[in-house]
Amino acid sequence: MPPLIIGLILSLAGIGFGIGTGVIVKWLASDVNLVLTLFYRFLFSLPLLFLAAFIAKGRAFYQINAKKTLIVRCVLGLSGICFWFLSVRHLPLGLATSVMHSSVIYVAMLSPLVLGERVGIYRWSAVVVGLIGVCVISGALNAQFEVAILLAVAASVSGGGLQLALRRLGKSDAPAVVASWYNFVGTVVMAAVLVFLPHLWQMPEAHIWPYLILLGVFGSGLQICFTASYQYIDAVVIATIRYLQVPMAGILGYFAFQEVPTITHYVGAFLIVSSCLVIVVREFQRRNH
């Protein structure tokens, strides 16, 4: 099978896992609290991630070189996933997904300060358009601001900060190893929260367990698929394909949860996705000159 096809299949599978994660989180919102949801999400993702790390590094699958990178990965990753799950629980799936995918905007905004990179007129224009899109989709421009939208914005900013940190610190460890450690730390942190706040602990009902296990499988599958896809196709292609998750999440939200986007949501999502695609393409062009 041609590498391009393999890369596309892996990318689309990653998108499917991402949307599936959002759907399960939303389904579980009324039955399982956030801390328990995150605990089981991290816990049940570990087997596949440990397997991927073992395949990548053999007996050294647990060894980590860039400890500073791991700390940054864990802090920003944990904050990002907490905000993301909260936003999905309180916002329409398509709306939360649209705003969450605006992280590229914040990367472009902060890269001159954090990385010393030069940002040209095209990327600055795209940043402005993207920020307008966030304002439009949140209702900030028509006095109908949705406070819950700040959760999705916070998730997006955390994701952007993570991208900047990893670009600055470099990549000295296999992604599967870093992902394994991140999810292990996430499991420990959420377990500690449950120990100190025992009232949050509750045994899920029998029919909930398959969804919790699937949540972990989807989480590990998403990370594995997107990591593997970089071996077959260019990063700009993967980044572009990932924005298919926005309309797909909106469509699934309509059929699964009867969520009907407004024209404002459509316009905002279009501005966000368009601006992010411009930034991604310009970044690719800059690196290849």
PLY file of the C-alpha trace (Angstrom):
ply
format ascii 1.0
element vertex 289
property float x
property float y
property float z
element edge 288
property int vertex1
property int vertex2
end_header
0.00 0.00 0.00
1.43 3.45 -0.92
2.76 5.49 2.06
0.34 8.34 1.25
-2.67 6.02 1.61
-1.34 4.59 4.87
-0.79 8.08 6.23
-4.27 9.19 5.23
-5.86 6.11 6.82
-3.97 6.69 10.06
-4.93 10.38 10.09
-8.59 9.64 9.46
-8.52 6.95 12.15
-7.06 9.51 14.55
-9.88 11.91 13.71
-12.40 9.15 14.35
-10.85 8.40 17.74
-10.93 12.11 18.60
-14.60 12.49 17.73
-15.40 9.23 19.50
-13.72 10.56 22.63
-15.88 13.68 22.56
-19.07 11.67 22.10
-18.30 9.32 25.01
-17.36 12.20 27.31
-20.66 13.87 26.50
-22.63 10.64 27.00
-21.00 10.05 30.39
-21.50 13.61 31.65
-24.63 12.80 33.65
-23.37 9.47 35.04
-19.66 9.92 35.85
-17.98 12.99 37.33
-15.05 14.66 35.57
-12.28 13.31 37.82
-13.44 9.70 37.48
-13.83 10.13 33.72
-10.26 11.39 33.44
-8.93 8.68 35.77
-10.37 5.86 33.68
-9.45 7.64 30.43
-5.79 7.67 31.51
-5.83 4.22 33.12
-7.38 2.33 30.20
-5.13 4.05 27.66
-1.97 2.66 29.28
-1.91 -0.92 27.88
-1.86 0.13 24.22
0.57 2.98 24.87
2.96 0.74 26.81
2.80 -1.74 23.93
3.57 1.02 21.41
6.46 2.23 23.57
7.83 -1.31 23.86
7.66 -1.75 20.07
9.48 1.57 19.61
12.18 1.21 22.29
12.21 -2.43 23.39
13.28 -3.00 26.99
14.09 0.70 27.30
10.43 1.60 26.78
10.26 3.34 30.18
13.46 5.40 29.86
12.97 9.13 29.41
15.80 11.53 28.52
14.16 14.96 28.32
12.65 15.14 31.79
11.95 18.85 31.39
9.95 18.09 28.25
8.00 15.45 30.14
7.11 17.87 32.95
5.91 20.49 30.47
4.02 17.81 28.54
2.28 16.62 31.69
1.35 20.05 33.07
0.01 21.48 29.81
-1.46 18.16 28.72
-3.36 17.66 31.98
-4.72 21.20 32.00
-5.67 20.95 28.34
-7.56 17.66 28.65
-9.39 18.88 31.77
-10.58 22.01 29.98
-11.41 20.00 26.84
-13.55 17.46 28.69
-15.30 20.25 30.60
-16.05 22.14 27.39
-17.50 19.03 25.74
-19.72 18.45 28.78
-21.11 22.00 28.68
-21.09 22.96 24.99
-22.39 21.49 21.75
-19.84 19.01 20.40
-19.27 20.87 17.14
-18.85 24.23 18.89
-16.35 22.89 21.43
-14.37 21.14 18.69
-14.22 24.28 16.54
-12.79 26.43 19.32
-10.45 23.72 20.56
-8.86 23.50 17.11
-7.87 27.17 17.22
-4.62 26.37 19.07
-2.59 27.14 15.92
-3.72 30.76 16.25
-2.12 31.09 19.69
1.04 29.35 18.52
1.42 31.95 15.74
0.67 34.79 18.19
3.22 33.72 20.80
5.99 32.28 18.63
7.75 35.69 18.20
7.93 36.08 22.01
8.63 32.47 22.99
10.69 31.23 20.04
11.91 34.49 18.48
10.34 33.53 15.15
9.35 36.14 12.60
5.65 36.22 11.78
4.79 37.84 8.44
1.75 39.77 7.33
-0.08 36.69 6.06
0.13 34.84 9.37
-0.69 37.96 11.41
-3.72 38.54 9.19
-4.78 34.94 9.72
-4.35 35.36 13.49
-6.64 38.40 13.49
-9.24 36.58 11.41
-9.04 33.56 13.70
-9.51 35.66 16.83
-12.51 37.33 15.21
-13.85 33.82 14.53
-13.46 32.92 18.22
-15.33 36.10 19.18
-18.09 35.40 16.66
-18.59 31.78 17.65
-18.64 32.68 21.37
-21.26 35.38 20.89
-18.95 38.10 22.21
-19.85 40.37 19.29
-23.61 40.21 19.77
-23.91 40.44 23.57
-24.80 36.74 23.86
-21.47 35.55 25.19
-21.37 31.91 26.30
-19.20 31.67 29.43
-18.63 27.95 28.84
-16.79 28.84 25.64
-13.89 29.95 27.84
-13.32 26.28 28.70
-12.74 25.42 25.05
-10.53 28.51 24.65
-8.49 27.44 27.69
-8.10 23.94 26.18
-6.93 25.52 22.94
-4.45 27.83 24.66
-3.04 24.86 26.63
-2.64 22.95 23.38
-0.87 25.89 21.77
1.43 26.26 24.76
2.28 22.57 24.57
3.20 22.88 20.89
5.46 25.85 21.61
7.13 24.12 24.55
7.85 20.94 22.60
9.23 22.93 19.67
11.55 24.83 22.01
12.72 21.87 24.06
13.17 19.56 21.09
12.29 15.88 20.80
14.86 13.56 22.30
12.46 10.75 23.19
10.12 8.54 21.17
6.60 10.03 21.15
5.14 6.73 22.38
7.42 6.80 25.43
6.47 10.39 26.27
2.78 9.58 25.77
3.06 6.54 28.06
4.64 8.59 30.83
2.08 11.39 30.38
-0.86 9.01 30.73
0.77 7.22 33.65
1.27 10.55 35.43
-2.32 11.48 34.59
-3.53 8.24 36.18
-1.52 8.90 39.35
-2.65 12.54 39.60
-6.33 11.67 39.21
-5.98 8.79 41.69
-4.44 11.23 44.18
-7.36 13.63 43.69
-9.78 10.79 44.43
-7.85 9.88 47.59
-7.95 13.45 48.90
-11.54 13.99 47.75
-13.13 10.59 48.45
-16.64 11.91 47.89
-15.82 12.00 44.19
-15.28 8.24 44.14
-18.23 6.20 42.96
-18.38 2.77 41.42
-19.71 3.09 37.86
-22.75 1.02 36.98
-22.21 -2.11 34.90
-23.41 -0.58 31.62
-20.90 2.31 32.01
-17.74 0.18 32.04
-17.61 -0.53 28.28
-17.73 3.22 27.58
-14.94 3.94 30.07
-12.75 1.23 28.55
-13.52 2.49 25.06
-12.61 6.02 26.18
-9.13 4.81 27.11
-8.75 2.84 23.88
-9.82 5.86 21.83
-7.38 8.09 23.74
-4.42 5.81 23.09
-5.54 5.14 19.51
-5.67 8.85 18.76
-2.11 9.41 19.98
-0.72 6.32 18.26
-2.41 7.00 14.90
-1.36 10.62 14.63
2.18 9.84 15.78
2.51 7.02 13.24
0.99 9.08 10.42
3.98 11.48 10.48
6.13 8.61 9.19
4.15 8.45 5.95
2.92 11.95 5.00
3.97 15.55 5.56
2.98 17.34 8.72
1.11 20.03 6.76
-1.14 17.36 5.24
-1.89 15.86 8.65
-2.59 19.27 10.17
-4.97 20.08 7.31
-6.78 16.75 7.51
-7.33 17.17 11.25
-9.68 20.09 10.57
-12.12 17.60 9.08
-12.91 16.85 12.71
-14.77 20.18 13.00
-17.59 19.53 10.48
-17.70 15.84 11.40
-18.16 16.70 15.08
-20.93 19.11 14.15
-22.74 16.49 12.08
-22.40 13.85 14.79
-23.56 16.32 17.43
-26.68 16.96 15.38
-27.61 13.28 15.02
-26.45 12.03 18.44
-27.45 14.95 20.67
-29.88 16.97 18.50
-27.49 19.94 18.62
-28.42 22.50 15.97
-25.67 25.07 15.23
-26.71 28.66 14.62
-25.55 30.71 11.63
-23.20 32.49 14.05
-21.57 29.18 14.94
-21.14 28.33 11.25
-19.53 31.69 10.48
-17.23 31.54 13.50
-16.14 27.98 12.74
-15.43 28.92 9.10
-13.25 31.86 10.16
-11.34 29.77 12.71
-10.67 26.83 10.40
-9.78 29.05 7.42
-7.32 31.13 9.45
-5.70 28.03 10.94
-5.25 26.46 7.51
-3.56 29.64 6.26
-1.20 29.59 9.26
-0.38 25.91 8.73
0.36 26.39 5.02
2.51 29.49 5.63
4.43 27.63 8.35
5.09 24.78 5.90
6.25 27.21 3.20
8.54 29.04 5.65
10.24 25.83 6.77
10.85 24.71 3.20
12.48 27.92 1.99
0 1
1 2
2 3
3 4
4 5
5 6
6 7
7 8
8 9
9 10
10 11
11 12
12 13
13 14
14 15
15 16
16 17
17 18
18 19
19 20
20 21
21 22
22 23
23 24
24 25
25 26
26 27
27 28
28 29
29 30
30 31
31 32
32 33
33 34
34 35
35 36
36 37
37 38
38 39
39 40
40 41
41 42
42 43
43 44
44 45
45 46
46 47
47 48
48 49
49 50
50 51
51 52
52 53
53 54
54 55
55 56
56 57
57 58
58 59
59 60
60 61
61 62
62 63
63 64
64 65
65 66
66 67
67 68
68 69
69 70
70 71
71 72
72 73
73 74
74 75
75 76
76 77
77 78
78 79
79 80
80 81
81 82
82 83
83 84
84 85
85 86
86 87
87 88
88 89
89 90
90 91
91 92
92 93
93 94
94 95
95 96
96 97
97 98
98 99
99 100
100 101
101 102
102 103
103 104
104 105
105 106
106 107
107 108
108 109
109 110
110 111
111 112
112 113
113 114
114 115
115 116
116 117
117 118
118 119
119 120
120 121
121 122
122 123
123 124
124 125
125 126
126 127
127 128
128 129
129 130
130 131
131 132
132 133
133 134
134 135
135 136
136 137
137 138
138 139
139 140
140 141
141 142
142 143
143 144
144 145
145 146
146 147
147 148
148 149
149 150
150 151
151 152
152 153
153 154
154 155
155 156
156 157
157 158
158 159
159 160
160 161
161 162
162 163
163 164
164 165
165 166
166 167
167 168
168 169
169 170
170 171
171 172
172 173
173 174
174 175
175 176
176 177
177 178
178 179
179 180
180 181
181 182
182 183
183 184
184 185
185 186
186 187
187 188
188 189
189 190
190 191
191 192
192 193
193 194
194 195
195 196
196 197
197 198
198 199
199 200
200 201
201 202
202 203
203 204
204 205
205 206
206 207
207 208
208 209
209 210
210 211
211 212
212 213
213 214
214 215
215 216
216 217
217 218
218 219
219 220
220 221
221 222
222 223
223 224
224 225
225 226
226 227
227 228
228 229
229 230
230 231
231 232
232 233
233 234
234 235
235 236
236 237
237 238
238 239
239 240
240 241
241 242
242 243
243 244
244 245
245 246
246 247
247 248
248 249
249 250
250 251
251 252
252 253
253 254
254 255
255 256
256 257
257 258
258 259
259 260
260 261
261 262
262 263
263 264
264 265
265 266
266 267
267 268
268 269
269 270
270 271
271 272
272 273
273 274
274 275
275 276
276 277
277 278
278 279
279 280
280 281
281 282
282 283
283 284
284 285
285 286
286 287
287 288
